[in-house]
């Protein structure tokens, strides 16, 4: 018994055996690298893109803590380096600005509108398309509903302004009928609804593709068994299709909650105007106007950093809530 115990101790704590195991592991690693070196070579362009466009720009976050002077150095990197540190002064300036609460409120309200009214329609559309048996009709509908996604917001604005502008087709019809025109683009009470409708028209079809792809992983045997047991089409959707895509629904929901402070920069920038600044000016458009309009890059960077921190907190929080309530999460 004593000899067996000593053998076990030697097996666990012997430096010679540990060194041998490490060498064996290193040999296995190098063998794996030699066998799959092409995969690592193929990853180099992707890693380069990440480094150049994701990691290197992080140095620019120091602008939020500096009094940036673009003429302090011979190039932009030197200017950032030579600009004096001011600590949290810019954040104090941001939080005490009179328009700060209005901008945050506009961003959250518009994002919540889009989350409430545009989260479930793609799921419903994917469920309905999944029940279509005619392949030709299904592909035609899919193509028609996701084509608007490829239009730029400038083009979408032009289409909606042609239809809903002061001299658009709808207002011309209302005027011909003797009714009062509706100012969709300058009425503060209607503009947020216009943002939701235009984004829904542009993105619902594209968002439905994710859920349709998730449904392809559901075994057809489940539908066949439910059909034999007498389940109708709506029962099959409720008890098979929706549970089958629930992990994807949770994933999309967490990502949307995490981006709740991103209310759609390109859309708002293309469609808003000074008449609706009080309800449409969001964080991204304000940063754009402050950074480029007033050349105040430090304050703009501070706003962007604040938005990123809040987004990180929201993603972690929503992931924890989904894990506790639904038993599903990203990690």
Secondary structure as UniProt FT lines:
FT   HELIX           2..13
FT   HELIX           15..35
FT   HELIX           37..50
FT   HELIX           51..55
FT   HELIX           56..65
FT   STRAND          66..67
FT   TURN            70..71
FT   HELIX           76..82
FT   STRAND          84..85
FT   TURN            87..88
FT   HELIX           89..95
FT   TURN            98..99
FT   HELIX           100..130
FT   HELIX           135..146
FT   HELIX           147..150
FT   HELIX           153..164
FT   TURN            166..167
FT   HELIX           169..176
FT   TURN            177..178
FT   TURN            184..186
FT   HELIX           188..215
FT   TURN            216..217
FT   HELIX           220..228
FT   TURN            229..230
FT   HELIX           233..236
FT   HELIX           237..241
FT   HELIX           242..258
FT   TURN            259..261
FT   HELIX           265..271
FT   HELIX           274..276
FT   HELIX           277..280
FT   HELIX           283..288
FT   HELIX           289..293
FT   HELIX           297..325
//
